[in-house]
Amino acid sequence: MHQANDQVQTQHHLRTLTDAVETGALQSIRHLLKSLSAPDIAHLIESSPPKQRAVLWQLLDKQREGNVLQELGDDVQGQFLRHMGTTELVALTDGLEPDDVADILQQLPGRVIKEVLQAMNTQNRHRVESILPYDENTAGGLMNTDNIITRPDITLDVLLRYLRQHPTLPEIFDSIYVVNKKDHFLGNLSVSKLLSSHPSMTVRELMNTDIEPILATTADTDVANLFERNDWVSAPVVNDEGQLLGRITIDDVVDVIRDDAEHSLLSMAGLDEDPDTFATIRSTAPKRALWLGLNLATALFSANVIGMFEQTIEKVVALAVLMPIVASMGGVAGNQTLTIIIRGMALGQIGKNNTYWLFSRELGVAAINSLLWASCASAIAVVWFGDLTIGFIIAGAMIINLLMAAIAGVLIPVVLRAIKIDPALAGSMALTTVTDAVGFFSFLGLATIFLV
């Protein structure tokens, strides 16, 4: 219900924006922007075509640009960042969290990044520079440096007085991290224990030493899995030497989960990264052209398999009618297996030790289903065309293709991952090629043997 209300409200704002742009009533747009939060403004910008998008940004209060920019997707961020100078970028990033600043800077050329860093104050520059070396899709890229740290021999009374000296505390503040003199992570102290324990007790007596910190090089998807498995609100991030670098909070993990879901959805259509719904024709067409070209090549390969049996098809017209059924059944069965394997990989559940078990399971499922539906298809073909041989041919081809679909559904994502290609992006196209080619070849090959 809440999501439906948001959609209705967004459409209302879009109508207001369109009418105001057409009539030149810019004051009403300013009033609209003042009434919205930064995430709502970002959503409105991403929901607007380029012309309205430019007007919104021009009328946005300069002091709010940074907060709005960090809520935008990378593509839309890039559109605005390309037209900004160093002075404007420094002003825009002022007040943002270091991890958000790092995410913005990573989209800029190296020369511009250097200029922006030099224009920052020393403290902010050091914080951002500690994050920039890490890829944005790692724990180091996700982390923030707003840690509250303490030593293990400090009493709670002293720690509380120390906290009161801070003008502000982090918005998400559930733990204080305990480090030694060399900043090596030792454990954490929950705020609940801090507030409920006797002030004379030391941090060492109450700290939790069982928590495993996250290495800065850990992939963001693995970080999300750790948060889900452990029900964390925040988690410490360390380097290879065990020194505390920062922390990751649940709001950053939610962004990772959302981005992964979006990536999976786009990959199903052969799109790698195209999150801007209202991108221009010029920027959208090249992104889609590559995979369409590859798909054409695979389609031509399947068509060539059919061409090999042109004489067989000319002699038995029924084959042209039944041929798509075999390929279609193989494609559906293969995609079922492919989806399960890719999901297992994304969750970190599949490795060398259990791949063979999954392979055997999928082959067994394919054997059962192939016998069941091959029998049904065979019976229908016999009744339809009055020919037992055609029934036998389609049954045999369907069994072969469904078994091959299961094999390909397991092996394709495993092989693609081994050669550093995203299985979610390329797996479906590779599988379709296999099931089409095998389906056509087995069906027409059996027909050539038994009918010609």
DABEL-V878869 format. One record per helix or strand of 3 or more residues. SS is the DSSP state (h for helix, s for strand). FROM is the first residue (numbers start at 1). TO is the last residue. If there is no record, write none. Layout:
SS	FROM	TO
SS	FROM	TO
This chain:
h	2	23
h	26	35
h	38	46
h	50	59
h	62	69
h	74	81
h	86	93
h	98	105
h	110	119
h	122	132
h	139	142
h	156	164
s	175	179
s	184	190
h	191	196
h	203	206
h	220	230
s	234	238
s	243	249
h	250	268
h	281	307
h	310	315
h	318	346
h	355	385
h	388	418
h	423	451
